């Protein structure tokens, strides 16, 4: 996957989305190039054996990434039990790592 196909990725924890079951909500947002496909990709949590528990792996589904064409958004959210639950977010497409996010902003 070329870096040209990856436009922008962001991750933040919104503390205003806290309730009695969570301390806040993690949001991950990114842009991916899907060529001429009309499909809207989503980010799905992926379990990776042997990975650190503080690393969140997300996979772009469906696997339709292209180098040129239409750019669209992919999103993910998850209520968090702890604010420091994740220290790194890894976004993959198949076996390929698209981006690693180490800076997760806190918004209150």
MINU-894084 format. One record per atom (N, C-alpha, C): x, y, z; residue in three letters; atom name. Coordinates in steps of 0.001 Angstrom, whole numbers, plus 500000, padded with zeros to 6 digits. Layout:
SITE     c1     c2     c3 type atom
SITE      X      Y      Z  ALA   CA
...
***
This chain:
SITE     c1     c2     c3 type atom
SITE 500851 498825 500000  UNK    N
SITE 500000 500000 500000  UNK   CA
SITE 500892 501232 500000  UNK    C
SITE 500683 502099 499088  UNK    N
SITE 501489 503302 499027  UNK   CA
SITE 500991 504318 500036  UNK    C
SITE 501874 505161 500506  UNK    N
SITE 501488 506210 501454  UNK   CA
SITE 500517 507193 500808  UNK    C
SITE 500479 507258 499480  UNK    N
SITE 499557 508166 498798  UNK   CA
SITE 498106 507762 499033  UNK    C
SITE 497857 506475 499279  UNK    N
SITE 496498 506000 499485  UNK   CA
SITE 496009 506282 500900  UNK    C
SITE 496901 506673 501802  UNK    N
SITE 496541 506951 503180  UNK   CA
SITE 496579 508458 503376  UNK    C
SITE 495428 509052 503554  UNK    N
SITE 495335 510500 503631  UNK   CA
SITE 495530 511022 505057  UNK    C
SITE 494767 510509 506005  UNK    N
SITE 494758 511078 507341  UNK   CA
SITE 494223 510051 508329  UNK    C
SITE 494830 509970 509497  UNK    N
SITE 494349 509110 510578  UNK   CA
SITE 494422 509873 511881  UNK    C
SITE 493378 509759 512714  UNK    N
SITE 493332 510419 514006  UNK   CA
SITE 492715 509485 515031  UNK    C
SITE 493120 509648 516290  UNK    N
SITE 492514 508905 517393  UNK   CA
SITE 492390 509834 518588  UNK    C
SITE 491254 509750 519285  UNK    N
SITE 491053 510568 520470  UNK   CA
SITE 490097 509854 521416  UNK    C
SITE 490186 510248 522685  UNK    N
SITE 489273 509748 523710  UNK   CA
SITE 488441 510927 524159  UNK    C
SITE 487130 510793 524018  UNK    N
SITE 486207 511849 524423  UNK   CA
SITE 485686 511514 525815  UNK    C
SITE 486067 512325 526790  UNK    N
SITE 485670 512081 528174  UNK   CA
SITE 484210 512429 528432  UNK    C
SITE 483585 513196 527541  UNK    N
SITE 482178 513546 527709  UNK   CA
SITE 481261 512370 527366  UNK    C
SITE 481810 511337 526725  UNK    N
SITE 481034 510145 526411  UNK   CA
SITE 481198 509084 527497  UNK    C
SITE 481560 509508 528709  UNK    N
SITE 481698 508584 529838  UNK   CA
SITE 480325 508350 530466  UNK    C
SITE 480164 507180 531050  UNK    N
SITE 478957 506850 531804  UNK   CA
SITE 479347 505923 532948  UNK    C
SITE 478374 505302 533602  UNK    N
SITE 478696 504430 534730  UNK   CA
SITE 479466 503177 534311  UNK    C
SITE 479448 502827 533019  UNK    N
SITE 480147 501641 532526  UNK   CA
SITE 481479 501937 531865  UNK    C
SITE 481787 503210 531624  UNK    N
SITE 483043 503529 530937  UNK   CA
SITE 483587 504865 531414  UNK    C
SITE 484886 505057 531188  UNK    N
SITE 485560 506300 531569  UNK   CA
SITE 485588 507304 530428  UNK    C
SITE 485260 506869 529234  UNK    N
SITE 485272 507705 528040  UNK   CA
SITE 485146 506813 526818  UNK    C
SITE 485102 507418 525651  UNK    N
SITE 484964 506650 524415  UNK   CA
SITE 486118 506970 523482  UNK    C
SITE 486740 505911 522984  UNK    N
SITE 487808 506037 522002  UNK   CA
SITE 487184 506154 520617  UNK    C
SITE 487656 507114 519841  UNK    N
SITE 487243 507274 518457  UNK   CA
SITE 488477 507201 517569  UNK    C
SITE 488388 506444 516482  UNK    N
SITE 489451 506378 515480  UNK   CA
SITE 488806 506715 514149  UNK    C
SITE 489440 507600 513400  UNK    N
SITE 488897 508060 512128  UNK   CA
SITE 490032 508125 511125  UNK    C
SITE 489763 507677 509910  UNK    N
SITE 490785 507759 508880  UNK   CA
SITE 490195 507792 507496  UNK    C
SITE 491024 508154 506552  UNK    N
SITE 490626 508183 505146  UNK   CA
SITE 491376 507087 504399  UNK    C
SITE 490652 506365 503559  UNK    N
SITE 491260 505325 502731  UNK   CA
SITE 490781 505487 501294  UNK    C
SITE 491634 505088 500375  UNK    N
SITE 491298 505133 498958  UNK   CA
SITE 490696 503793 498569  UNK    C
SITE 489506 503821 497992  UNK    N
SITE 488812 502586 497624  UNK   CA
SITE 488648 502439 496110  UNK    C
SITE 489383 503223 495353  UNK    N
SITE 489308 503120 493897  UNK   CA
SITE 487937 503508 493391  UNK    C
SITE 487358 502672 492526  UNK    N
SITE 486032 502938 491961  UNK   CA
SITE 484917 502246 492734  UNK    C
SITE 485247 501544 493814  UNK    N
SITE 484257 500809 494591  UNK   CA
SITE 483288 501762 495275  UNK    C
SITE 482036 501360 495375  UNK    N
SITE 481039 502133 496098  UNK   CA
SITE 480915 501667 497545  UNK    C
SITE 481658 500638 497914  UNK    N
SITE 481621 500123 499281  UNK   CA
SITE 482177 501148 500253  UNK    C
SITE 481618 501160 501458  UNK    N
SITE 482093 502032 502521  UNK   CA
SITE 482817 501164 503543  UNK    C
SITE 484126 501282 503636  UNK    N
SITE 484878 500444 504566  UNK   CA
SITE 484621 500835 506021  UNK    C
SITE 484788 499871 506910  UNK    N
SITE 484684 500105 508342  UNK   CA
SITE 485948 499567 509002  UNK    C
SITE 486178 499986 510227  UNK    N
SITE 487295 499479 511007  UNK   CA
SITE 486755 498465 512004  UNK    C
SITE 487351 497279 512019  UNK    N
SITE 486916 496190 512877  UNK   CA
SITE 488073 495804 513792  UNK    C
SITE 487758 495632 515075  UNK    N
SITE 488773 495213 516043  UNK   CA
SITE 489278 493823 515681  UNK    C
SITE 490592 493659 515720  UNK    N
SITE 491234 492411 515320  UNK   CA
SITE 492071 491886 516484  UNK    C
SITE 491939 490627 516779  UNK    N
SITE 492754 490007 517829  UNK   CA
SITE 494034 489486 517200  UNK    C
SITE 495162 489828 517809  UNK    N
SITE 496460 489400 517317  UNK   CA
SITE 497158 488658 518454  UNK    C
SITE 497383 487387 518249  UNK    N
SITE 498002 486556 519267  UNK   CA
SITE 499395 487074 519609  UNK    C
SITE 499669 487186 520902  UNK    N
SITE 500977 487633 521354  UNK   CA
SITE 501162 489140 521391  UNK    C
SITE 500144 489904 521001  UNK    N
SITE 500287 491362 521015  UNK   CA
SITE 500130 491902 522431  UNK    C
SITE 500677 493058 522664  UNK    N
SITE 500553 493708 523971  UNK   CA
SITE 499089 494058 524230  UNK    C
SITE 498610 493890 525462  UNK    N
SITE 497204 494205 525757  UNK   CA
SITE 496865 495684 525587  UNK    C
SITE 497883 496543 525566  UNK    N
SITE 497637 497979 525375  UNK   CA
SITE 497667 498390 523915  UNK    C
SITE 497820 497430 523009  UNK    N
SITE 497809 497712 521574  UNK   CA
SITE 496469 497287 520987  UNK    C
SITE 495834 498200 520287  UNK    N
SITE 494565 497926 519617  UNK   CA
SITE 494828 497751 518134  UNK    C
SITE 494452 496597 517599  UNK    N
SITE 494592 496328 516174  UNK   CA
SITE 493226 496494 515517  UNK    C
SITE 493178 497315 514474  UNK    N
SITE 491959 497518 513695  UNK   CA
SITE 492235 497126 512258  UNK    C
SITE 491255 496503 511632  UNK    N
SITE 491405 496101 510235  UNK   CA
SITE 490375 496812 509378  UNK    C
SITE 490807 497297 508217  UNK    N
SITE 489901 497920 507252  UNK   CA
SITE 489159 496798 506521  UNK    C
SITE 487820 496822 506626  UNK    N
SITE 486979 495803 505988  UNK   CA
SITE 485908 496522 505185  UNK    C
SITE 485616 496136 503954  UNK    N
SITE 486263 495063 503208  UNK   CA
SITE 487622 495490 502674  UNK    C
SITE 488399 494510 502280  UNK    N
SITE 489752 494739 501777  UNK   CA
SITE 489661 495185 500314  UNK    C
SITE 489510 496498 500108  UNK    N
SITE 489339 497027 498746  UNK   CA
SITE 490235 498235 498505  UNK    C
SITE 491302 498346 499253  UNK    N
SITE 492147 499529 499147  UNK   CA
SITE 492854 499599 497805  UNK    C
SITE 492874 500787 497241  UNK    N
SITE 493499 501048 495945  UNK   CA
SITE 494478 502202 496094  UNK    C
SITE 495308 502406 495085  UNK    N
SITE 496257 503518 495095  UNK   CA
SITE 495649 504802 494563  UNK    C
SITE 494665 504695 493688  UNK    N
SITE 494036 505869 493085  UNK   CA
SITE 492526 505703 493134  UNK    C
SITE 491822 506826 493074  UNK    N
SITE 490369 506781 493010  UNK   CA
SITE 489725 507519 494171  UNK    C
SITE 488533 507072 494509  UNK    N
SITE 487709 507732 495518  UNK   CA
SITE 488269 507515 496922  UNK    C
SITE 488313 508600 497704  UNK    N
SITE 488735 508539 499096  UNK   CA
SITE 487489 508628 499963  UNK    C
SITE 487408 507758 500963  UNK    N
SITE 486267 507750 501862  UNK   CA
SITE 486746 507551 503296  UNK    C
SITE 485839 507733 504249  UNK    N
SITE 486178 507634 505658  UNK   CA
SITE 485937 506230 506194  UNK    C
SITE 486758 505852 507166  UNK    N
SITE 486545 504630 507943  UNK   CA
SITE 486583 505046 509406  UNK    C
SITE 485656 504507 510222  UNK    N
SITE 485528 504941 511611  UNK   CA
SITE 485432 503752 512560  UNK    C
SITE 485819 504010 513821  UNK    N
SITE 485711 503011 514875  UNK   CA
SITE 485495 503743 516196  UNK    C
SITE 484689 503170 517082  UNK    N
SITE 484547 503723 518432  UNK   CA
SITE 484396 502569 519418  UNK    C
SITE 484840 502832 520654  UNK    N
SITE 484781 501814 521699  UNK   CA
SITE 484749 502492 523060  UNK    C
SITE 483748 502161 523904  UNK    N
SITE 483774 502659 525280  UNK   CA
SITE 484969 502040 526017  UNK    C
SITE 485661 502842 526816  UNK    N
SITE 486863 502377 527504  UNK   CA
SITE 486625 502226 529000  UNK    C
SITE 487136 501145 529562  UNK    N
SITE 487082 500936 531010  UNK   CA
SITE 488125 501800 531719  UNK    C
SITE 489248 502046 531036  UNK    N
SITE 490321 502879 531570  UNK   CA
SITE 490800 503818 530461  UNK    C
SITE 491143 505026 530841  UNK    N
SITE 491614 506012 529860  UNK   CA
SITE 492900 505548 529191  UNK    C
SITE 493769 504868 529948  UNK    N
SITE 495043 504400 529397  UNK   CA
SITE 494978 502944 528913  UNK    C
SITE 493788 502509 528560  UNK    N
SITE 493577 501131 528094  UNK   CA
SITE 494430 500805 526871  UNK    C
SITE 494570 501763 525963  UNK    N
SITE 495387 501576 524757  UNK   CA
SITE 496459 502650 524682  UNK    C
SITE 497676 502243 524344  UNK    N
SITE 498768 503189 524150  UNK   CA
SITE 499182 503276 522686  UNK    C
SITE 498739 502314 521890  UNK    N
SITE 499067 502288 520461  UNK   CA
SITE 497895 501675 519701  UNK    C
SITE 497602 502269 518543  UNK    N
SITE 496566 501744 517654  UNK   CA
SITE 497242 501415 516330  UNK    C
SITE 497038 500190 515872  UNK    N
SITE 497623 499728 514615  UNK   CA
SITE 496480 499434 513652  UNK    C
SITE 496469 500120 512516  UNK    N
SITE 495436 499914 511503  UNK   CA
SITE 496032 499079 510377  UNK    C
SITE 495349 497974 510049  UNK    N
SITE 495844 497026 509046  UNK   CA
SITE 494838 496874 507914  UNK    C
SITE 495354 496400 506818  UNK    N
SITE 494528 495967 505691  UNK   CA
SITE 495101 494620 505278  UNK    C
SITE 494381 493559 505586  UNK    N
SITE 494957 492235 505409  UNK   CA
SITE 496116 492091 506373  UNK    C
SITE 497262 491694 505891  UNK    N
SITE 498454 491552 506725  UNK   CA
SITE 499339 492798 506707  UNK    C
SITE 498943 493800 505963  UNK    N
SITE 499749 495012 505811  UNK   CA
SITE 499352 496074 506831  UNK    C
SITE 500330 496619 507543  UNK    N
SITE 500097 497712 508482  UNK   CA
SITE 500022 499010 507700  UNK    C
SITE 498906 499718 507834  UNK    N
SITE 498726 500993 507139  UNK   CA
SITE 499277 502152 507952  UNK    C
SITE 498990 502140 509253  UNK    N
SITE 499425 503242 510107  UNK   CA
SITE 499472 502755 511554  UNK    C
SITE 500385 503337 512302  UNK    N
SITE 500453 503116 513744  UNK   CA
SITE 500261 504466 514416  UNK    C
SITE 499314 504529 515335  UNK    N
SITE 498999 505772 516032  UNK   CA
SITE 499460 505632 517483  UNK    C
SITE 500406 506467 517876  UNK    N
SITE 500917 506455 519246  UNK   CA
SITE 500424 507654 520050  UNK    C
SITE 499857 508626 519374  UNK    N
SITE 499387 509832 520030  UNK   CA
SITE 497858 509830 520046  UNK    C
SITE 497289 509477 521191  UNK    N
SITE 495834 509449 521355  UNK   CA
SITE 495454 510644 522220  UNK    C
SITE 494739 511590 521632  UNK    N
SITE 494371 512822 522331  UNK   CA
SITE 493261 512577 523334  UNK    C
SITE 493262 513360 524406  UNK    N
SITE 492174 513365 525382  UNK   CA
SITE 491363 514634 525196  UNK    C
SITE 490070 514488 524993  UNK    N
SITE 489176 515644 524855  UNK   CA
SITE 488170 515621 525999  UNK    C
SITE 488019 516775 526657  UNK    N
SITE 487021 516821 527738  UNK   CA
SITE 485998 517896 527525  UNK    C
***
